[in-house]
Amino acid sequence: MSNQNKNYLGPLIIIGILFFVFGFVTWVNATLITFFQKAFNLDNTGSYLVTFAFFISYTIMALPASEVLKRTGFKNGMALGLLVMAVGTLIFIPAAQIASYPLFLGGLFTIGIGLTLLQTASNPYVTILGPKESAAQRISFMGIANKLAGVIAQYIFAGILLGGGAVALSAQDELKKVEIPYLILTAILVVLALVVKTSKGLPEVDAEEEEPSEEVPVTRKTSIWQFPNLVLGIVAIFCYVGVEVIAADTVINYGVSLGFPEEQAGKFGTYTLFGMMVGYLLGILLIPKVISQSTYLVLSGIMGIGFSILAIFTSGIVSVYSIALLGFAHALVWPALWPLALDGLGKFTKTASALLIMGISGGAILPMVYGMIADKSGSTQHAYWILLPLYGYILYYALIGHKKRNW
């Protein structure tokens, strides 16, 4: 492991490119939600099937993905994931041609399957390549690549899909707007799969060689469920991805409900992503020299609660900016959670990674709950109350949960 630590810069650059791809295909969902809501005349609950179809694949495929990686290794698994994503983006073409919302959701689910393979392989890859103490810093670099791609994707797709024209288009013609962008995405994903497959700069990493924590020798553990820091971390990931997706993917619809024009509101999702990028930059500068991963996680939970309250009790653009500040608040939650949850797992790391990936299902379920609350209450703003208990649990994990070594 020591030799790998000395030469991890090149592999991390390649992984950074993959994280850029993750961000591009993930954060365009915010635009797709508003686009499909208009094209198919959906309510809030129906429109958030976009996030459900996309993120539920993580729960369904995380453990199978772990088994695939045990057979293929990290590198081949990442290449396979990119090809599966390409199949998903290609499905958008016939979905647009026959105006089928279920088929679009099938495409999003397939993209999610590919991303499950990529995330299951790449997140522990980033954690293992280099000193454990700076793992959050390395994941922060990946996060910047991810959110920068999201900003670019939202600007591009908001202009293409939500941009107003002089002539009102039929639903069929509106849906055809996705065809060329998703054909281009398909080609890019196939090329990247070939690059990863043939790259000599991306070595195979054996997670089982990771040194166990001195506090909890892995040899004394016979089951993965004997690690409280992991089990509680899975719940924390569930809560975190839920708040991340709600903050980034509901804000466009929220802006429209406040009376902002669609084309202007289409840019609101980028505010949240910009907030996250600022948070990642601070993490790179401060962790671990100035502040520890766990302390930053505590601050993230506190800020998340505070900005959620502001979003609920303010109005207009101030409330929108409060949602954007949520991005800043939870930027370092993901990179801090992974090393804390995987601490001391040793030979269980690959399976533990798959279980943490299953926690991403929070991005499928919690936005749907938000949509149901919005529909039943008649207020997209009041639905943001759901954020408070989620940030509360993240704060609990930061203060107490990650320290537990025995039940």
N, C-alpha and C positions, 0 to 999 in steps of 0.2 A: 504494500500500500504506500510505503514511503516514496518509492520511485515514481508512482503515479502522481503523488502530490506535487512533485517537482516539475512536472510537465503537463499541467492541466489547462494552460491558457488556450492552446490551440483547440482542444476538444470543446472548451466552454464557448468559444466563438461560434463553432458549428451548432452547438446546442442553442446559443443565443438566436441564431437564424431560425431555428425551429420554433423557439418561443415567439418570435415575430409572426410566424405563420399561425401559431395558436391564437394569438391576439387578433389577427386579421379576420379569421373565420368565426371567432367567438363573439367579438364585440359588435360585429355587424348585426347581430340579433336584435339589438335595440332599435335599429332602423327597420328591420324586417317586421317587428311587432306592429309598429305603426302602419307600415306599408300593407301588411296583410289585413289588419283591422279594417282599413279603408276598402281594399280591393274585394274582400269577402264579407264585408259588413258584419264584423264580429263584435261581441262585447268584450270587456276587459278579461274575463276568465278565458274566453275562447282565444283571444290574441296571445295570452301567455302560455298557450300550448306550445308556442315556439320554444320557449325556454325549457318546458317540460320534456318535449321530444329530444331536445339537444342534450340536456344534462342527465336524464334518466338512464341514458345508455351507459353512463359511468357506473351506476349501481349494478346494472345487469351484466356488464362485461368486465368489471374490475378483476374479479377472481379468475375468470377464463383468460384475461389478459396476462395475469401473473403466470398461469400455466404455459401460455404461449412463450413468454419471455424466458422461462426456465429451459425451453427447448431451443429457442432461436438466439438467446442472448439479447442484450440491450440494443446493440447496433442493428441487427436484422429486424428486431421488433419495431424499431423506429421507422425503418424503411417500409415495412408492411403497413404500419399505421398510416403513413402518408398515402399509400396506394388506396387504402380503404376510404380515407377522406376524399380522394379523387373520385371514387365511385359515388360518394354522397353528393358532391358538388355537381357531378354530371346528371344526377337524378333531377336537379332543378330544371333542366331543359324540357323534358317531356312534361313535368309538372306544370310549367308555364304554358306549354302548348295546349294542354287539355284543361287548364284552369282548375287543378285539383289541389285543394289545401291539404288533404290527407297525404298526398304524394310528396308535397313540399315537406311535411313533417317527417315522412319516411327518409327523405334526403338529409334532413337535419339529424335524425337519429343515426343514420349511417356515418355522417361526419363525426358525430359524438363517439361512435365505436372506434373509429380511427384515432381520435384524440385520446381515448382511454388508453390505447396501446402506447401512444407517444408520451402521455403524462406519467403512466406507470413506470416507464423506462427512464425518462429524462429527469424527473424530480429527484429520485435517489441518486442518479448519476451526478447531478450538480452537488448534492449534499456530500457524496463520498469523495469526489475529486477535489481534494484540498483539506485544510484543517477544519475540524468540526466547529471551532470557535467562530470562524468567519463564514459559516455556511449561509447564514441569513444575508450576509453581504453579497455572496455570489448569486443567491436566488434573487436578490434585489436587482442586480444587473439583468437577470432574465425577465424580471417583472417590468423593467423599463422598456425592454424590447417588445414585450407583450402589449403593454398599454400604448406605446407609441404606434404600434401597428393598428391598435383599436381606434386611435384618434384618426389615423389616415383612412382606415376603412369607413369610419362614420362620415367623414367629410366627403369621400368619394361616393358612397352609396346614398347619403342624404341628398346629394346633388342629383344623382341619377334617378332614385326612386321617389323622393319626396319633393323634388324641384317642381314648382308650378309651371304650367305652360299656357299659352294663349288659348289653346283649344282643349276642352275637357275630353279625356280619353275614356273608352269603355274599360271595364274590368279586365277583359281579355287583352287589350292593348297595353294596359298598365302592367300586367304580369309579364309581358314579353320583355320588359325592361331588364329583367334579371338574366336573360339568356347569354348575352355577350360577356358580362362580368364573370359569370360562373363558368363559362367555357374557358376563359383566361385562367381562372383559379384552378380549374382541373389540370390544365397544361403545366402550371407552375408546380403543383403538388407532385405530378408524375416526374418532372425533372428533379425536384428535390429528393424524391425517393431514390432515384438513380445515383445522385450525388452522395447521399448518406451510405447507400449500399456499397459503393466503390471507394469511398474515402479511406485513405490510410491514416488520416489525422484524428480518427475517432476510435480509440482503442476499446477493447472489451474490458469491462470492470466486473469483478466478482464481489458482490456485496457481502458474501459470506465471509470474506477475509477481513471485514471491518473488525477492529478491536472492540471487545465488549467493554461496557462501562465498569469501572472498578467498584462502583456502588452495588451493582446488581450483576454478578457473574452470570452470563447466559447459560452456563452449564447447569445451573440450579433451576432453570425454568424448563418446563416440559410442554407448555402450551402458550400460544401467543396471547391468550386471554388473561394470562397472569401478569401482564404489564399494564397497570392502571394508567400510566402516562400515555400509552397508546390508545386504550379504549376511550378514555375521556377526550383524547385528542381527536378521535374520529368524530365525536359529537361536536367538538369545537370547529372542525373543518366544515361539518354540515351547516352549522350556524353561520360561519364566516362566508362561505360561498353563497349562502342565501342572501346575506346583507350586501355582498358585493354585486350580485346580479340584480337585486332589487334596486340598489342605488344607481347602477349604470343603465339597466334596461327598462326601467319604468319612467325615467325622467323625461323622455320625449313625449310619451302619452300624457304625463303629468303637465308638461308645458302646454300641450294642446288643450287640455281640460281647463287650464288657467286663462285661455284665450289667445295664446301666442300663435302666430301663423306656423303652419307645418314646417315650412322651409327653415324658419328661425329655430323652432323647437327641435328640429332634426339635428342641430349642432349641440344641444344641451348635454347629450351623452358624452361629448368630448370634454366637457367641464369636469365631470367626475374622473375621467381617465387622466386628465392633466393633474388633478389633485393627487391621484395615486402616484404619478411619476415624480411629483415633488416629494412625496413621502418616501419613495424608494431612494431618491437621491440623498435625503437626510439619513436614511438607514445606512447607505454606503459610507457616508462620512462619519457617522457616529458609532456604528456597531463594528467590532466589540470594544474599541478603545475607550469610548466615552460612556457608552451605555450598553447594558447587556440585552440579549435577545428577549429575555423574560420581562425585563423592566419596560422595554419599548412596547411589549405586548400589553402590559398594564395600562400604559398611557393610551394605547390604541383603543382599548375598551372604554376608558373614561371619555375620550374625545368622541367616540361613536355615539355614546349615550347623549352627550351634550349637543352635538350637531343634529341628532335625530329630533330632540326636543325643539330646537330652533326651526327645523323644517316643518314641524307640526304646527307651531304657534305663530309663525310669521306668514307673510303672504307675498304673492307676486314673485318678482325676480329674486328677492331676498331669500325666499323659501327654496327657489331653484339653486341658488348659490350654496345654501345649507346642505342640499343633497350632494352638490359637487364637493363640499368639504368632507363629506363622508368618505369620499375616495382617498383624501389625505389621511383621514383617521385610520382606515383599515388597510392602508398600503402594506404595512409591515407585518400584518397578521399572518398571511400565508407563509412568507419566508421564515418567520419566527416559529410557527407551529410545527413545521416539518422536522427540524432538528430536535426540538423538545419531545415530540411524539416518538421519534425513532431512536432516541437516546437509549443505548444499552441493548438494542434488539439483536445485533450481531447477525447470526444465521437466519433469523426471522425477518430480516429487512425487506426482502422482496415481497413476501406475503403481507407484511405490515403496510408496505407501500400500496398494495392493492386495496387493502381495507381503508386506508386514508383516502384513496381515490374514490371509493364508494361514498365517502362523505360528501363528495361533490354533488351528490343527488340533492343536497340542499338547494342548489341552483335550479333544480327541476320543481321541487315541491313548494318551497317557500314563496317564489313569485306567484305561483298559482293561488296560494292562500291570500297573498296580497290582492290579487285580482278579484277573488271572491269577496273579500272584505270591501273593496272599492265598489263592486257591483251592489252588494247588499246595503251598504251605508250611503251609497250615492256620492261618495267623496273619495277621490284618489289621494287626497291629502291625509284624511283620517286613517287611511289604510297603513300609513307609515308608522302607526303605533306598534306594529308587529316587530319593528326593529329593536325596540327597547329590551325585551327579554333576551333577544339573540345576542346583543352586545353585552348584556349582563352575564350570560354564560361564558362568553369569551373572557371577560374580566375575571370570573371565577377560575377558569383554567390557568390564566396568567398568574394569579395570586397563589392558588392552592393545588389545582388539578395536576399540573405537570410535575409537581414535586412528589406525588404519591408513587411509592415503589412497591407497595403491597396493599391488598384489599383489607 
